[in-house]
Structure formats: structure tokens, C-alpha cells
């Protein structure tokens, strides 16, 4: 290769802006191997783009009639191949120049002119890839740190190991295109979308973390903090956005009022968070909405309608009901609403829940709670100064009120209700009774 050709190649490459690498020449065709979760999902082989002279047409005209006329080519994303335009493709112009032509030159009849060497992945070759080559591509993706990668390699025969033919990997792409595998010109389409979804959400996982929303007139901050504490004790890295601030586990990330949409989204964007608890005041619900589309558990501590009236045109108990029911509306079918059985408005919300409903009340003989249990449903209440988890008529005492500091030895009915609400939420989350007991005995309001 002459010095002038090297200089021209450098000039064409440097405008890409990522530096210029000089590598050894590798003989063969370009291939793209899609690696998903360490396994080969699909492979495509590239073809060179070339024209054949007719003795009358320029190279630009031949490109339009012989290459760009291919229905697989277009400017939009849904086309497998791109339109070739020499005016904005310096690499293609250089290739044409190396063969002694300009874009307006007329090649002799029958003369082949190479236009583009790479980037035209058209043929599916997934079933031909040698196992060693697939393993090498998988290793390249893993070394770079990618679960999903497009590995470009050059070789003469994809069915043979790379070492046996001096083939080589030339690039690893973090955002590989999929159309070449979905719409190959030759060969069968590959279900690469399904492979990627199965990798991201294995074993039917929907990608959700447990989300708990807490609303009500009073006690929601305390209940949210207590639920977050119980989740931490269960081993989950827990995010909490409440009026006391923004927390990850027991570390305060941001002081001040965190019971709002923005703080909740900060928690949801934190990749270390494995469970999240959000306090939702009625003002925040009305002005910003809830920060999540569904939740595992929705808790409503209590309702004093007058506290919510007078703002945002909320004037009646029925309108308050409409605001607070949103927390119940978002409960997943596999989740639970935890509702105060002492208040008729909250009892009336039970049918709105897609999941199960857990009632809580200090009084075990409350008619709504008794009826709920008679239907085989769950409830949390106090009997003989013990916190009881009941499923139908089965009862289990988990902790004495005397051992729960925040209840003042069982004398503070308001805080006892908060304990029951948090215990019901923890139960719905699958947290064991021993962890609930430990959390209640060690939690303080300070």
C-alpha cells in the first residue's frame, strides 16, 4: 500500500472522532454475532456492496440502479441496509478512488467496482457458527462487561475456529442492531427480541421490586419508616421517601421533606435499591400523582376527612375517598391492601383492591374485622396485649405490646394502630414473624 493511500485512509478515519487504529489485515467477510447472556443468539454474514459497469452509467448512477434500488435499503430504522451516498461517505469514496475511479467516472462494461466492504449484514449464518467461535465472542462480551453485545469478527469460514484461519474479532458493540437478525435476506429470522427479554427478566420475573405506598391522614410517616426498617431487617436494600427525608437503608441521603414525586423517583432510579417505601400525602397525590404505576402493598392508616378538605376543590368525604382510593387501585393482583377496619370509609375501599385485603384494628371484636375473618381473610389486631396475625380463624401471637417501645408499654392506642398497619404490610411482603417481632422491639421514633 502506497504512502498516499495510507494518508487518505487516515484522513477518512480521523473524522469519525474516536481516534485511528492501525491493525493487521484480516482476510475474509465481516460477521456480526449477537451475544445475549453469554450465549450466541444469532449471527449474520456481511456482503460487499459492488456495482458492474455498463459502459454508459457513472458510478453514482450505478449505485442508485444496482444498490440503492434494493428494497432492503432505506433511510429509516426499519430498513436492514442503509442507502449509499458517496457525497457523505468518505470511506466509500476512498474505496472507489483506490480502484482508479471517481463518483462521476464511467467504468467499462463488465467491470466490477467495489463500493463498500463492510456493514452489509444480510445473511443468517447462526447454525453455521463454530462452537469455539461462539465461545470466543461470548468471552469478548464478558471481558467488556456486556450482557448483550454485537461482536464483529472477520473470517473466511464461520464454521471453522478463528485460530485455524487467522480470523479476528474487530469490534464489540454495546448497542447492537437487531434488524439484520429479524429480517435476513437469506436464512431464517431469529427470535432475538425474546432472547433479550428472557435474559433481562428470567423465570417470568417482571422486573419489579417490592413497592409499598403509605397514605392516610395521620401516622403515615411513622408507618412508612417502620415498614422500611422491617424490610431492611429482612435483608433487602431498602429505599424510603417520607416526610423525614430520603433514605437508603439507614443512611439519610437527603434531609427535609421527601414525601413527593421527585424524591420517590430518585429512589426508583437507584439501582442498589431492592425494595421501596413511599409516603404519599393527599396534597402530593393531587398535585403530582403517585410515582409508580403499581405497588405490592398499599397502606391507608386512617382518614379524617376534614383534614383533606379545602384544597384542590376537595370539599366532601366522598371526594376524599376518591383521592385516597388511588393507593388501593394500584395494588397488584399478587399484592395486598392494608386498611384500618375501624373506619367505614376504608372498609368500603376493600372491593377496589385487585389483590388481597388485610384489615387491622386494636379491637379484635370489631364487626367489620370479625366479618372479614369469617370469610377466611387476614387481619392484624391486639388480643391479651399481644399483636396477633390472623388468617381466617387461625391466630398467631408475634409480640407483646409491652416490648414495643413506640407504644409506651401498650398505652398509646394511636401508635398501636401504626404498629398493626406496619405489621400487616410486612406480613403481606412475606417477612417472617421473628423479623417483625425484632423490628418492633428495636424501632424507636427518635
N, C-alpha and C positions, 0 to 999 in steps of 0.2 A: 504494500500500500504506500502510495507516494505521500510526501510531507503535506502537499496541498490538500489531499483527501482527508488526512488526519485533522488538519486545521479546520476544514469545512465541517467535519463531523463534530468537532469540539464546539464550533460556533452554533451548530444546530442544537446541541445538547445543553449548553450552558444557559440558554434562555428558559429552560424548564425551571430553573431557580433552586434546584436541590443539590447542586454540585455535579461534577462529572467524574465517573468511574471508568477506568480503562481495565478491561477484563480480557481473558483469553477467548479466542473464537471457539464456539461450541457448534459442532455440526449437527444438523437435524431440524426438526419442526418444533414450534412452540406448543406447549401443552399447559392447560390450566387444571389443577387438581383442587377440588373443593374439599377441605378437611373440616369435619364437624365433630366436636367432642373426641378428637384423637382418631377418628375413623374416616376413611375415604367415602364421601357421599356421592361424588360424581367427578367425571373427568372429560375434558373436551380437547380436541386437537385443532390447532390453527392451520389455516391455509394461506398461502401467499396470494396477494392480490396483484394480478398482472393483466395486461392488455396485449392483443395481437394486431399488428398494423395491417391496414388495408390499402396503403399507398395513397390515400386521399385525405384521411382524417388526422387532425392533430392529436397529440396525447391527451389534451384536455377533453376533446370530443370523444375519444375512445374510452376514457374513464367514465364519461356520462352514459355512453351507449352500452358498454360492456360490464361496468362495475356498479355504478350508481343506479342502474335500471333494475338491479336485483331487488325483489320485493322485501328481502330481509333487511335492507338498508334504509335508514331514515334518521331524522334529527332528534326524534323524541325517544324517551326512555324505553318505550315498548318495542323498539326495533333492536334486533340482536346485533346488527352491524351498523357502523357509522357511515355517513356519506363521506366520500373522499373529495377534498377540495385542495388542490396543490397550492392555492394562493395563501392558505393559512396552515399549511402542513410542511414545515421546513425539513423534516426528516424524509418525507416522501419526495420533496423536490431534490434533496441531496441524492436519494437513490436513483432518481431519473437522470440526474446530472452525471453520476458515476458511470452511466451507460452511454454517455455522449449525447444526451438529448436535453431539450428544454421543453417546458409545458406546451409551447406552440409549435414544436417540431412535428414533422410528419414522418413517422417511421415507415420503412419499406413494407410492402405486403408480406405477410407471413412472419414478420419479426416480432418476437416476444419482448416486451418491456416490463420489467418488474417495477411495481409501484410501491407496495407496502409488504414488508417481510413478516410483521407480527401484528397481534391484536385482532386477528380474524378467526376467533374460535368458533367453529361451525359444526364439527363432527363429534358425536358422543363416542367415547372410547372407554367408558367406565369398566366394561367387562374385560378389556384387554390389559389393564394396568397390572404390571408385575407386583406381587405382594411386597417384595423388597423396596420397590419404588414408592408404593403407598406408605410403607413404614417410614421411609426417609422423609417423605413430605409431611407426615404426621409429626415426626421429630422436629422438623424445621418450625412448624407452627407452635409446638410446645416450647421450644427454646425462645421464640419471640414472645411467648406469653399469651397466645391467642387460642380461644376455644373454637372459634370459627375463622377460617382463613382461606384465601385463594393462593395456592402455591404455584408459581410459574416455573416451568422447567423446560429445558431444550434437550431433545434426544432424537435419535433416528427411529428407534423402535420402542414404543412404550411397553411392549410385552416382555422386554428384557431388562435386567437390572441396569441402573445408571452406570455403575462402575465398569460393566462389561463393554460399554460403548462410549465411554468418556462423556456421558451426559452430565448435566449440572442443573441445580436449582439457581435461578437468576433473580427471583423476587418473591417476597411474601407480602400479600395484601390483607390489610385489616378489614376492608370493606368490599369484599368480592361481589361482582355482579352475578346474578342468577339466571338471566335470560338465556345465556348460552346453554344452560343445562335444562331449562324448561322448554326451549324451542330450538333444538338442534336441527340443522339441515339434513343430517344423516344420522340415523340411530334413534333410539327411544328416549323420550323425555324422562327426566329423573325427578322423583318427589323430594327435591331439596328443601322446599319450604317445610314439609312435615318433619324432615330430619332436624332442621334447626329448631322448630318448636319443641320437638321431643327432647332435644338437648337442653333447651332453656327451662322447660317445665317437665321434668321426668316423672314417671309414675303417676300421671294425672295431676301433678301439682299445678295449681292455678297461679302460682307466683305471689299470692297474697301472704302478708304477715298478719298475725292476730291484731286487730284494731278494736279498741274499746272506746266508746264515746259516752261521756257522762254529762247529763244536763239536769235541770231542776231549779227550784227556787233557792234552796239553801243546802249547804253541805257538799256541793259538787266538787269543790277544790279538795277537801279532805278525802272524799271517796276516791277521787282520781289519784291522789298521792298514795293512798293505801293500796289500791289495785296495782299501781306501778311497783310498789315495794314488794308485793306478793309475786309479781311476775319476775322481778329481779331474783328473788329467793329461789324461784323455780329453775333458774339457770339461763334465762333469756336476757340478752342485752336490750334494755327497755328504754324507749323514748317517752317523755312526758311533757306535754304542753298544758300548763294550767296558770291560774292567776298568780301563783308564787314564782313563776319563771319557766325556763326551758331547761330540761334535764335529760341527760343520757346516763342511765343507771343512777348513781347517787351524786353525780357530778353536775353542778349547775353550769350550763352553757351560757345562759343569758338571764340576767335578773330583770325583774319587772313583770308586768302582766303578759303572760304568754298564751292566754286563752283566746286565741284568734286564728284566723285562716292562715296568715303568713307564718306564724310560729309552727302550726301543725304541718305545713308543707316543708318546713326546714327539717322536721323530724322524719317525715316520709322520704325525703331525699337523702337521708343519712344511710349509707349502705351497711353500716355496722348494726343498725337497729333491727332487732328480730321480733319485737312486739311494740305497740304504740298505744298510749292512753291520752285521750284528749278531753279537756273540759270545754264544754260548749254552753255559753250563756245565751239567753234568748236574744239579746241585742246583737251578738255576733252572728247568730243564725239568721236574723232578719236582715242584717246589713251586708254580710259576706257569704252566708251559706255554710254548709259543712264542708270540711276539707277533703272528704273521702266519699267514694261512691257507695260503698257497703262497709259493714263492720261485723266483727264476730260477736261482739256483745254491746248492747245498748242499755244504759242505766238511766233511769229517771228517779232521782232521790225523793222528791216531794214537789208539790205545787201549791203556791199561794197566788191565786190569780191576780190579786190586786198589785202584787209586786211587778207584774209584767205589763200592766195596763198603762195607757197614757203616752206611749211612744210608738212610732211607726203605725199609727192608727189602730193599735190593738186596744180594744175597749171592753170586750166581754170575755167571760170564761171560755166560751166556745172558740173564740179566736186564739186564746192562749193554748187551748187544746190543739188547734191546728199547727201552731208553732212547734210545740214540744213533741208532737207525734212524729216529727221528721226523724228523730233519733230511733224510734221504733220501726219506722218504714224502711230504714236502711239495713236492718239486721238480716244477715244471710240465712238461707234455709237451714244450714247446719249450725247456726248460731243461736243466741238467746237474748231476750229482753228481760231485764231485771227491774221489776216495778214494785212500788210501795202499795201493798194491799190495803193500807189504812185509808187511802184516798180514792173515792169512787171514780174521779176523772181518770186516774191511772189504771184502775181496774178495767175501765171501758176501752183502754188502748190495747188490751191483750189480744183481741182478734185481729189487730192490724199487723201483728208480727208474723213474718214468714217462717221464723224458727220457733223454738220452744219458748215458754214464758216461765220465769221463776219469780214467784211473789215473795216479798219479805215484810215482816211486821214484828213488833215486840210481842204483841198479844197472840198466842197460838190459837185462841178460840174465836178470832175474828171471822165472821161468817164468810167473807169473800175468800179468805185463806183456807178455811175448812172445806168449802165447796171445791176449790182448786185442787186440794189434796185428794178429795173424794174421786176426782177424775183421773187420779194416778199421776198428777203433775208434781213438780218440785216446788219446795218452799223453804225459806230460812226464817227462823223465829227463835224466841227465847222460851225455855221451859226449865224451871227449877234453877234459874240463874245460869243456865248453860246455853251456849249458841248451838242450835240444832239445824242440821241439814236433813231435810225430809224429802223422800221420793215416794209419793203416794202415802201409804201408812207406815212405811219404814222410816225410822228416825235414827240419827247418829249424832251424839253429842261430841263436839270437837274442842271446845274450850270453855272455861269458866269466865264469866264476866269479871270476877274478882281479879283475874290475872291479866286483864286488858287495861293498860294504864290510861288510855284515852277516854274510857268510860267512867273514870273516877270511882272505881270499885263497883261499877254497876249502878251508880246513882244518876248518871246523865243519860236520860232517855234519847235525847237528840243524837248524841254520839253513838249510842247503842244502835240506832237506826242506820247510821253511817257504816258501822261495823257490819251489820247484816247485809247492806247493799253491796259492800266490797266483797264480803264472803260469798254472796251469790254470784257475783261476777267471776271471782276466782274459781268457783265450782264449775261454772259454765265453760271456763277456759281449760278445764281438765287439771287444775292444780290440786295436788293431794291434800288431804285434811291435816296431815302433820305439818306441811309447809304453811298452810293457812293459820294453824294454831301458833306456830313460831312467829310468823309475821305479825299477828295481832298482839302477841305478848311483848314484842320488841319495838313496835311502832309508837312513836311519840309525835305530838302535834308541834313541837318546837322546831 
